[in-house]
Amino acid sequence: MPKNLIKRFTPNHETIRNHKHLKVFGQLLHDPNLWHLNRRSVAGAFAVGLFWALIPIPFQMIAAAATAIPVRVNMPISVALVWITNPLTMPPLFYFTYLVGTWIMGNPASNGDFEPTMEWFSHSMGSIWQPLYLGSLVCALIAALIGYLSIRGLWRMHIISNWKNRRGPK
């Protein structure tokens, strides 16, 4: 993957270091490995970001940052990828993970009337949390693995293409 393309879409170091929710990490954010753009760092960041994007918890960005720091992968990419689940994509993604969870557990999906209210959610969470979180965990692990392997493969193909272009036409 071209570094310039990735750099164009990731926030700069100071923006991340000064983010109000990420200040809890203090000096850990000054580790240069969190900002490197290499095959291992970017592929790992995709795995971390995709994993936390599919886990239905509040403050997914903080979870992605907290994972990126000890794993030493690119933190801006891992934090940015959790925005795959945003207010528009959350309902279909988490409904899909719920269906995956019901399929794995062998339970029929609840066909209750869905209402996008906190009252409905708090009332229904007792019956849907197990398949939701099981399906989310399975989908998150699969998405992380696919993201990691895809970025590694794309990066390798890009490097091979550059090598071939350097040699010139045959």
Residue frames as qw, qx, qy, qz and C-alpha x, y, z in Angstrom:
[[0.000, 0.890, 0.455, 0.000, 0.00, 0.00, 0.00],
 [0.391, 0.553, -0.049, 0.734, 1.37, 3.41, -0.85],
 [0.392, -0.352, -0.502, 0.686, 2.40, 5.32, 2.25],
 [0.018, -0.014, -0.071, -0.997, 1.31, 8.66, 0.80],
 [0.459, -0.366, -0.566, -0.579, -2.25, 7.41, 0.34],
 [0.590, -0.466, -0.623, 0.215, -2.40, 6.19, 3.93],
 [0.332, -0.200, -0.273, 0.880, -0.83, 9.39, 5.27],
 [0.141, -0.249, -0.297, -0.911, -3.43, 11.46, 3.45],
 [0.581, -0.454, -0.483, -0.473, -6.31, 9.80, 5.33],
 [0.662, -0.397, -0.530, 0.351, -4.81, 9.49, 8.82],
 [0.214, -0.966, -0.055, -0.132, -4.76, 12.31, 11.35],
 [0.417, 0.623, -0.483, 0.453, -1.40, 13.74, 12.37],
 [0.557, -0.077, -0.692, 0.452, 0.39, 12.81, 15.61],
 [0.013, 0.072, -0.378, 0.923, -0.46, 15.98, 17.49],
 [0.576, -0.211, -0.235, -0.754, -4.18, 15.65, 16.80],
 [0.790, -0.200, -0.576, -0.065, -4.21, 12.17, 18.28],
 [0.480, -0.001, -0.575, 0.662, -1.93, 13.04, 21.22],
 [0.087, -0.051, 0.269, -0.958, -4.12, 16.02, 22.14],
 [0.501, -0.341, -0.596, -0.527, -7.47, 14.22, 21.76],
 [0.424, -0.499, 0.344, -0.674, -9.39, 14.66, 25.02],
 [0.936, -0.190, 0.050, -0.293, -10.36, 10.97, 25.34],
 [0.897, 0.247, -0.262, 0.258, -6.89, 9.65, 24.51],
 [0.036, 0.765, -0.423, 0.484, -4.99, 11.78, 27.03],
 [0.829, -0.466, 0.216, -0.220, -5.41, 8.96, 29.56],
 [0.951, 0.159, -0.024, 0.262, -2.56, 7.17, 27.78],
 [0.362, -0.875, 0.186, 0.262, -0.14, 10.03, 28.53],
 [0.098, -0.710, 0.609, 0.339, 3.47, 9.36, 27.52],
 [0.645, 0.067, 0.753, 0.114, 2.59, 6.02, 25.93],
 [0.568, 0.763, 0.293, -0.091, 1.42, 7.97, 22.88],
 [0.070, 0.887, -0.391, -0.237, 4.98, 9.17, 22.24],
 [0.679, -0.177, 0.675, 0.228, 6.18, 5.70, 21.21],
 [0.220, 0.511, -0.466, -0.688, 7.31, 6.09, 17.57],
 [0.086, 0.027, 0.970, 0.227, 6.14, 2.55, 16.74],
 [0.282, 0.564, 0.678, -0.378, 2.54, 3.75, 17.08],
 [0.307, 0.784, -0.001, -0.540, 3.04, 6.07, 14.12],
 [0.215, -0.348, 0.767, 0.495, 5.06, 3.90, 11.69],
 [0.761, 0.439, 0.033, -0.477, 3.61, 3.04, 8.32],
 [0.084, 0.403, -0.881, -0.232, 4.99, -0.36, 7.43],
 [0.566, -0.061, -0.710, -0.415, 3.39, -3.64, 6.42],
 [0.405, -0.214, -0.827, 0.326, 3.26, -5.11, 9.94],
 [0.008, -0.217, -0.426, 0.878, 2.06, -1.94, 11.62],
 [0.432, 0.100, -0.212, -0.871, -0.70, -1.14, 9.12],
 [0.566, -0.100, -0.764, -0.291, -1.93, -4.74, 8.86],
 [0.323, -0.232, -0.773, 0.493, -2.02, -5.01, 12.64],
 [0.154, 0.172, 0.223, -0.947, -3.86, -1.70, 12.88],
 [0.532, -0.025, -0.481, -0.696, -6.49, -2.99, 10.47],
 [0.518, -0.189, -0.833, 0.054, -6.93, -6.11, 12.61],
 [0.172, -0.248, -0.598, 0.743, -7.27, -4.07, 15.81],
 [0.258, 0.143, -0.012, -0.956, -9.61, -1.49, 14.28],
 [0.557, -0.071, -0.607, -0.563, -11.89, -4.00, 12.58],
 [0.409, -0.209, -0.848, 0.265, -12.05, -6.12, 15.72],
 [0.063, -0.317, -0.526, 0.787, -13.17, -3.26, 17.96],
 [0.310, 0.053, -0.275, -0.909, -15.51, -1.86, 15.30],
 [0.592, -0.161, -0.656, -0.440, -17.64, -5.00, 15.53],
 [0.372, -0.265, -0.771, 0.444, -17.76, -5.24, 19.32],
 [0.208, -0.736, -0.370, -0.527, -20.84, -3.36, 20.63],
 [0.532, -0.502, -0.395, 0.556, -19.31, -1.36, 23.47],
 [0.050, 0.995, 0.087, 0.004, -19.17, 2.36, 24.16],
 [0.175, -0.874, 0.415, 0.180, -15.87, 4.17, 23.54],
 [0.946, 0.229, 0.164, 0.162, -14.59, 1.78, 20.87],
 [0.425, 0.809, -0.249, 0.319, -11.88, 4.31, 19.98],
 [0.348, -0.726, 0.521, -0.285, -10.37, 4.04, 23.46],
 [0.902, -0.130, 0.409, -0.047, -10.45, 0.24, 23.28],
 [0.804, 0.548, 0.019, 0.229, -8.71, 0.34, 19.89],
 [0.155, 0.837, -0.386, 0.354, -6.05, 2.74, 21.20],
 [0.604, -0.566, 0.505, -0.245, -5.56, 0.66, 24.36],
 [0.941, 0.086, 0.317, 0.075, -5.00, -2.42, 22.18],
 [0.634, 0.724, -0.092, 0.257, -2.77, -0.68, 19.63],
 [0.150, -0.867, 0.423, -0.217, -0.34, 0.54, 22.32],
 [0.647, -0.446, 0.618, -0.011, 0.82, -2.84, 23.71],
 [0.847, 0.319, 0.406, 0.131, 0.58, -4.55, 20.30],
 [0.279, -0.571, 0.328, 0.699, 2.62, -1.64, 18.86],
 [0.407, 0.448, 0.652, 0.457, 0.65, -1.12, 15.66],
 [0.089, 0.251, 0.180, 0.947, -0.32, 2.12, 13.94],
 [0.013, 0.415, 0.695, -0.587, -2.71, 3.79, 16.36],
 [0.299, 0.350, -0.035, -0.887, -4.31, 6.42, 14.09],
 [0.427, 0.078, -0.722, -0.538, -5.41, 3.73, 11.65],
 [0.265, -0.237, -0.920, 0.166, -6.75, 1.42, 14.34],
 [0.073, 0.413, 0.494, -0.762, -8.66, 4.27, 15.99],
 [0.334, 0.299, -0.266, -0.853, -10.04, 5.55, 12.67],
 [0.318, -0.005, -0.870, -0.376, -11.28, 2.12, 11.61],
 [0.023, 0.320, 0.847, -0.425, -13.69, 1.81, 14.51],
 [0.318, 0.402, 0.109, -0.852, -15.79, 4.44, 12.73],
 [0.202, -0.052, -0.855, -0.474, -16.92, 1.70, 10.37],
 [0.249, -0.580, -0.773, 0.064, -19.63, 1.36, 12.96],
 [0.011, -0.045, 0.100, -0.994, -21.28, 4.74, 13.05],
 [0.428, 0.245, 0.508, -0.706, -24.89, 5.72, 13.70],
 [0.654, 0.387, -0.252, -0.599, -25.84, 4.74, 10.14],
 [0.583, 0.306, -0.742, -0.128, -24.08, 1.37, 10.00],
 [0.183, -0.260, 0.806, -0.499, -24.56, 0.16, 13.58],
 [0.735, 0.078, 0.348, -0.577, -28.12, -1.16, 13.27],
 [0.874, 0.346, -0.241, -0.241, -27.52, -3.42, 10.24],
 [0.404, 0.495, -0.730, 0.241, -24.06, -4.55, 11.39],
 [0.218, -0.247, 0.771, -0.545, -25.11, -5.43, 14.91],
 [0.818, 0.131, 0.186, -0.528, -28.33, -7.04, 13.69],
 [0.759, 0.425, -0.486, -0.084, -26.19, -9.20, 11.42],
 [0.197, 0.394, -0.804, 0.400, -23.88, -10.13, 14.31],
 [0.570, -0.106, 0.515, -0.631, -26.98, -10.92, 16.39],
 [0.884, 0.263, -0.098, -0.373, -28.21, -13.26, 13.65],
 [0.551, 0.453, -0.684, 0.153, -24.79, -14.93, 13.50],
 [0.143, -0.315, 0.747, -0.567, -24.94, -15.42, 17.27],
 [0.758, 0.039, 0.322, -0.566, -28.41, -16.96, 17.13],
 [0.823, 0.386, -0.371, -0.192, -27.26, -19.26, 14.33],
 [0.334, 0.433, -0.772, 0.325, -24.21, -20.41, 16.33],
 [0.312, -0.176, 0.692, -0.626, -26.27, -20.93, 19.48],
 [0.116, -0.207, -0.939, -0.249, -29.00, -22.73, 17.55],
 [0.108, 0.522, 0.598, -0.599, -31.67, -20.35, 18.82],
 [0.292, 0.684, 0.539, 0.396, -34.29, -18.75, 16.62],
 [0.196, 0.170, -0.052, 0.964, -33.89, -15.00, 16.16],
 [0.065, 0.525, 0.597, -0.603, -36.29, -12.85, 18.14],
 [0.149, 0.443, 0.583, 0.665, -38.97, -11.49, 15.84],
 [0.160, -0.696, -0.511, 0.478, -40.17, -8.93, 18.36],
 [0.260, 0.898, 0.248, 0.255, -41.12, -5.47, 17.26],
 [0.592, -0.057, -0.101, 0.797, -37.98, -3.39, 17.18],
 [0.032, -0.968, -0.219, -0.114, -38.21, 0.20, 18.38],
 [0.581, 0.368, -0.241, 0.685, -35.16, 2.48, 18.31],
 [0.361, -0.803, 0.062, -0.469, -35.68, 3.68, 21.88],
 [0.089, 0.462, -0.758, 0.452, -33.60, 3.27, 25.01],
 [0.674, -0.164, 0.439, -0.572, -36.61, 1.73, 26.75],
 [0.935, 0.254, -0.113, -0.221, -36.89, -1.03, 24.14],
 [0.550, 0.537, -0.590, 0.248, -33.16, -1.61, 24.16],
 [0.160, -0.421, 0.705, -0.548, -32.90, -1.83, 27.97],
 [0.800, -0.036, 0.319, -0.506, -35.95, -4.12, 28.06],
 [0.919, 0.350, -0.129, -0.131, -34.68, -6.44, 25.28],
 [0.225, 0.708, -0.650, 0.158, -30.99, -6.54, 26.20],
 [0.574, -0.344, 0.674, -0.313, -31.61, -9.30, 28.73],
 [0.864, 0.223, 0.431, -0.132, -32.74, -11.65, 25.96],
 [0.722, 0.686, -0.033, 0.081, -30.45, -10.60, 23.10],
 [0.154, -0.878, 0.452, 0.036, -27.09, -9.96, 24.76],
 [0.703, -0.290, 0.631, 0.152, -25.72, -13.51, 24.53],
 [0.728, 0.429, 0.453, 0.284, -26.26, -14.04, 20.79],
 [0.237, 0.969, -0.014, 0.072, -25.33, -10.41, 20.09],
 [0.264, -0.823, 0.498, 0.063, -21.97, -10.61, 21.84],
 [0.741, -0.111, 0.632, 0.198, -21.18, -14.13, 20.64],
 [0.640, 0.641, 0.363, 0.218, -21.95, -13.16, 17.04],
 [0.089, 0.982, -0.160, 0.036, -20.03, -9.92, 17.45],
 [0.511, -0.625, 0.567, 0.163, -16.98, -11.75, 18.78],
 [0.744, 0.153, 0.596, 0.259, -17.02, -14.29, 15.95],
 [0.486, 0.815, 0.244, 0.199, -17.55, -11.63, 13.27],
 [0.130, -0.954, 0.267, 0.047, -14.89, -9.38, 14.84],
 [0.621, -0.425, 0.606, 0.257, -12.31, -12.17, 14.84],
 [0.685, 0.396, 0.537, 0.292, -13.08, -13.08, 11.23],
 [0.286, 0.944, 0.106, 0.125, -13.01, -9.43, 10.10],
 [0.332, -0.843, 0.396, 0.153, -9.72, -8.85, 11.93],
 [0.686, -0.168, 0.633, 0.316, -8.13, -11.89, 10.30],
 [0.582, 0.621, 0.446, 0.277, -9.40, -10.97, 6.83],
 [0.070, 0.997, -0.036, 0.020, -8.29, -7.35, 7.27],
 [0.487, -0.680, 0.491, 0.243, -4.84, -8.38, 8.48],
 [0.673, 0.033, 0.648, 0.356, -4.26, -10.89, 5.68],
 [0.466, 0.789, 0.363, 0.168, -5.70, -8.55, 3.01],
 [0.027, -0.979, 0.189, 0.073, -3.44, -5.65, 3.93],
 [0.557, -0.486, 0.604, 0.297, -0.40, -7.92, 4.13],
 [0.655, 0.304, 0.623, 0.302, -1.24, -9.33, 0.70],
 [0.333, 0.910, 0.222, 0.107, -2.00, -5.95, -0.89],
 [0.238, -0.893, 0.331, 0.189, 1.19, -4.47, 0.54],
 [0.625, -0.251, 0.657, 0.338, 3.22, -7.40, -0.79],
 [0.588, 0.571, 0.514, 0.252, 1.63, -7.11, -4.25],
 [0.125, 0.992, 0.006, -0.023, 2.46, -3.40, -4.29],
 [0.401, -0.710, 0.513, 0.268, 6.11, -4.08, -3.41],
 [0.660, 0.064, 0.674, 0.326, 6.41, -6.80, -6.06],
 [0.451, 0.807, 0.357, 0.137, 4.87, -4.45, -8.62],
 [0.066, -0.965, 0.217, 0.130, 7.41, -1.76, -7.73],
 [0.562, -0.428, 0.630, 0.323, 10.28, -4.26, -8.06],
 [0.634, 0.384, 0.607, 0.287, 9.05, -5.32, -11.50],
 [0.277, 0.944, 0.170, 0.051, 8.71, -1.69, -12.61],
 [0.298, -0.839, 0.381, 0.250, 12.28, -0.95, -11.48],
 [0.643, -0.139, 0.664, 0.357, 13.69, -3.76, -13.57],
 [0.245, 0.451, -0.374, -0.772, 12.04, -2.33, -16.65],
 [0.843, 0.297, 0.063, -0.444, 10.05, -4.03, -19.39],
 [0.464, -0.307, 0.800, 0.224, 11.17, -7.41, -20.70]]
